[in-house]
Amino acid sequence: MSTETVSDTVYRRVGESIRRGVYAPGARLPGERDLADQLGVSRATLRVALERLESEQALSRSAQRGWFVPRPTVGEPPSTLQSFTEMARLRGLHATAQVLEQSVRSATFEEATRLAIAPGARVLSIVRLRGMDGTPVCVDSNVLPLALAGPLVDVDLTDQSLYENLETRCGVSIDRSAYTVQAEAATAEMAPLLQIPQGSPVLIGREVAYTFEGHPVLLGLNTYRGDAYRFEADLYRTRA
């Protein structure tokens, strides 16, 4: 049997183990020596198969951790605004949402300014833990003017799309978002929610979402696990 045929067999066996969940997202594979012994092949043959899986993004490798199954990542295509639920659906994943807070309060001065509402006006504050296929991905905090989002006050938003509920229940469609991303370290409050050690890298996304008419309707603060979110953008040079 040729080395190529053996490598193909190893490729299929390891790939099938990943698909069946033997090696779950985030799990580390056995060391190369142990895995090669389990499969009855040489390390050189094993590495050819693993590198093939790596090229297909089914595996990743780290100098410190060895080979492991990457966790699913999310992120909007360049210049495209998608809800968390839409991002999950496009990847064949199931989006989840655990409601941590859903309350009515007075807007802060900064919130009122950014939402173009009167200082102290009532707003709906929603904080949820979002996940994909059981993996926590981000803590999603949103503030909306109560005058627009009133119908959502008593709605159970567990595993629901906020964008879709805004459109169907409130008649509010989000057209665009002004979004910024900044790298920070996970706080003592966020780390256990995202199931990562305190101080681990997280990406903080801040947004103001607008209707087609240009009215601000939502302030968002999203704390993503650093290994679960990728931000993409189209960048253009200005011409004189």
Legacy VTK file of the C-alpha trace (Angstrom):
# vtk DataFile Version 3.0
C-alpha trace
ASCII
DATASET POLYDATA
POINTS 240 float
0.000 0.000 0.000
1.417 3.372 -0.969
2.119 6.132 1.521
-0.475 8.279 -0.226
-3.183 5.623 0.253
-2.297 5.214 3.925
-2.398 8.980 4.346
-5.844 9.097 2.720
-7.084 6.447 5.139
-5.758 8.357 8.142
-7.278 11.574 6.763
-10.707 9.943 6.520
-10.502 8.300 9.950
-9.457 11.445 11.801
-11.921 13.573 9.815
-14.731 11.172 10.680
-13.776 11.315 14.368
-14.051 15.114 14.223
-17.450 14.977 12.500
-18.785 12.442 15.003
-17.654 14.563 17.938
-14.976 12.186 19.207
-12.796 15.280 19.156
-15.120 18.138 20.095
-14.559 21.807 19.159
-11.712 23.120 21.298
-10.439 19.609 22.124
-6.785 18.702 21.690
-5.859 15.592 19.776
-3.477 13.067 21.354
0.189 13.791 20.759
1.487 12.835 17.323
3.428 9.854 18.648
0.434 8.462 20.566
-2.000 9.125 17.722
0.314 7.508 15.182
0.578 4.427 17.423
-3.232 4.284 17.779
-3.650 4.392 13.998
-0.738 2.097 13.250
1.087 4.529 10.982
4.290 6.512 11.016
4.375 10.063 12.325
5.357 11.304 8.862
2.261 9.704 7.325
0.080 11.005 10.149
1.377 14.530 9.706
0.501 14.524 5.989
-3.108 13.687 6.908
-3.252 16.248 9.711
-1.853 18.998 7.487
-4.503 18.163 4.895
-7.204 18.581 7.532
-5.534 21.807 8.621
-5.739 23.147 5.054
-9.497 22.516 5.190
-9.704 24.336 8.569
-10.885 21.146 10.283
-7.778 21.224 12.492
-5.411 23.845 13.857
-2.021 23.501 15.433
-0.149 25.390 18.086
3.444 25.150 19.187
2.195 24.930 22.773
-0.982 22.841 22.384
-0.238 20.583 19.430
-3.147 19.685 17.146
-6.660 20.653 18.169
-10.144 21.109 16.728
-10.878 24.832 16.317
-14.022 26.254 17.791
-16.534 27.655 15.303
-15.949 31.319 14.566
-18.509 33.915 13.581
-18.265 37.168 11.735
-20.124 39.156 9.147
-18.893 39.046 5.552
-17.131 42.298 4.592
-19.496 45.287 4.543
-22.523 43.098 5.354
-24.657 43.599 8.474
-26.025 40.362 9.920
-27.653 39.475 13.202
-26.024 36.828 15.401
-28.810 34.399 14.481
-28.287 35.009 10.761
-24.541 34.403 11.104
-25.249 31.061 12.805
-27.810 29.955 10.223
-25.452 30.635 7.322
-22.911 28.319 8.961
-25.424 25.573 9.686
-25.166 26.224 13.415
-27.856 26.672 16.059
-27.841 30.064 17.763
-28.768 30.231 21.436
-29.522 33.155 23.725
-29.775 33.098 27.512
-31.408 36.233 28.910
-29.319 37.706 31.747
-31.216 41.010 32.015
-34.319 42.511 30.426
-35.407 45.676 32.152
-36.714 49.196 31.661
-34.695 52.101 33.045
-33.758 55.711 32.363
-31.202 56.400 29.664
-27.826 57.725 30.677
-26.779 61.049 29.212
-24.435 59.323 26.742
-27.121 56.831 25.688
-29.668 59.597 25.192
-27.228 61.557 23.048
-26.335 58.601 20.848
-29.964 57.516 20.454
-31.174 61.087 19.857
-33.735 60.899 22.667
-34.395 63.148 25.641
-32.049 62.807 28.633
-33.605 60.417 31.145
-36.014 58.959 28.579
-36.999 55.356 29.213
-35.035 52.643 27.452
-35.176 48.858 27.273
-31.930 47.200 28.372
-31.317 43.618 27.209
-28.276 41.537 28.129
-27.942 38.019 26.778
-25.336 35.264 26.599
-25.155 34.154 22.955
-23.843 30.787 21.860
-23.561 28.488 18.874
-24.127 24.744 19.157
-23.599 24.901 22.919
-20.419 26.969 22.806
-20.690 30.412 24.474
-19.550 33.052 21.987
-20.444 36.485 23.312
-22.256 38.550 25.912
-24.603 40.796 23.963
-25.829 44.027 25.615
-28.367 46.221 23.837
-30.165 49.449 24.712
-33.238 50.572 22.741
-35.654 53.504 23.138
-38.726 52.233 24.942
-40.912 54.294 22.621
-39.828 51.991 19.802
-39.145 48.725 21.613
-42.061 48.743 24.069
-43.650 45.572 22.603
-40.503 43.619 23.562
-40.659 44.362 27.285
-42.496 41.145 28.164
-41.286 39.000 25.262
-39.132 35.996 26.147
-36.046 36.532 23.983
-34.458 33.208 24.899
-32.953 31.734 21.711
-34.619 34.501 19.697
-33.282 36.975 17.146
-33.542 40.543 18.417
-33.435 41.951 14.873
-36.309 39.709 13.781
-38.409 40.561 16.833
-37.789 44.260 16.290
-39.090 43.943 12.755
-42.107 41.704 13.399
-43.276 43.102 16.740
-42.146 46.723 16.570
-42.096 47.458 12.860
-38.450 48.578 13.145
-35.981 47.430 10.483
-32.260 47.956 11.004
-30.521 49.057 7.824
-26.929 49.803 8.862
-24.630 49.892 11.845
-21.672 52.048 12.856
-19.353 49.468 14.414
-16.007 49.581 16.195
-13.930 46.687 17.535
-11.291 46.768 20.244
-9.230 44.006 21.866
-9.382 43.772 25.649
-8.902 41.208 28.434
-11.780 39.210 29.891
-12.942 40.615 33.212
-13.789 38.604 36.312
-17.453 39.095 35.430
-17.234 38.086 31.762
-14.749 35.198 31.983
-17.052 32.617 33.631
-19.929 33.496 31.313
-17.738 32.870 28.258
-16.024 29.864 29.902
-12.536 31.288 29.506
-9.858 32.217 32.068
-9.903 35.752 33.413
-7.564 37.904 31.360
-8.069 35.898 28.166
-8.365 37.985 24.983
-11.829 39.203 24.050
-13.063 41.483 21.295
-15.349 44.336 22.301
-17.736 45.472 19.594
-19.603 48.742 20.038
-22.330 49.743 17.632
-25.061 52.206 16.873
-27.700 50.713 14.580
-29.825 52.868 12.302
-33.006 52.557 10.254
-33.041 53.231 6.507
-34.129 56.788 7.307
-31.021 57.265 9.456
-32.688 57.172 12.900
-30.569 55.533 15.649
-32.574 52.719 17.248
-30.091 50.483 19.081
-26.861 50.720 21.052
-24.900 47.494 21.227
-21.977 46.340 23.349
-20.799 42.865 22.373
-18.052 40.989 24.218
-16.778 38.138 22.044
-14.396 35.348 22.941
-11.177 36.076 21.101
-11.125 32.554 19.611
-14.730 32.666 18.401
-15.109 35.866 16.396
-13.450 37.253 13.299
-14.024 40.817 12.103
-13.794 41.459 8.373
-13.987 44.704 6.435
-13.458 46.033 2.945
-10.961 48.905 3.002
-10.543 51.371 0.169
-7.864 53.957 -0.537
-9.043 57.483 -1.129
-7.997 59.010 -4.411
-6.859 62.585 -4.819
LINES 1 241
240 0 1 2 3 4 5 6 7 8 9 10 11 12 13 14 15 16 17 18 19 20 21 22 23 24 25 26 27 28 29 30 31 32 33 34 35 36 37 38 39 40 41 42 43 44 45 46 47 48 49 50 51 52 53 54 55 56 57 58 59 60 61 62 63 64 65 66 67 68 69 70 71 72 73 74 75 76 77 78 79 80 81 82 83 84 85 86 87 88 89 90 91 92 93 94 95 96 97 98 99 100 101 102 103 104 105 106 107 108 109 110 111 112 113 114 115 116 117 118 119 120 121 122 123 124 125 126 127 128 129 130 131 132 133 134 135 136 137 138 139 140 141 142 143 144 145 146 147 148 149 150 151 152 153 154 155 156 157 158 159 160 161 162 163 164 165 166 167 168 169 170 171 172 173 174 175 176 177 178 179 180 181 182 183 184 185 186 187 188 189 190 191 192 193 194 195 196 197 198 199 200 201 202 203 204 205 206 207 208 209 210 211 212 213 214 215 216 217 218 219 220 221 222 223 224 225 226 227 228 229 230 231 232 233 234 235 236 237 238 239
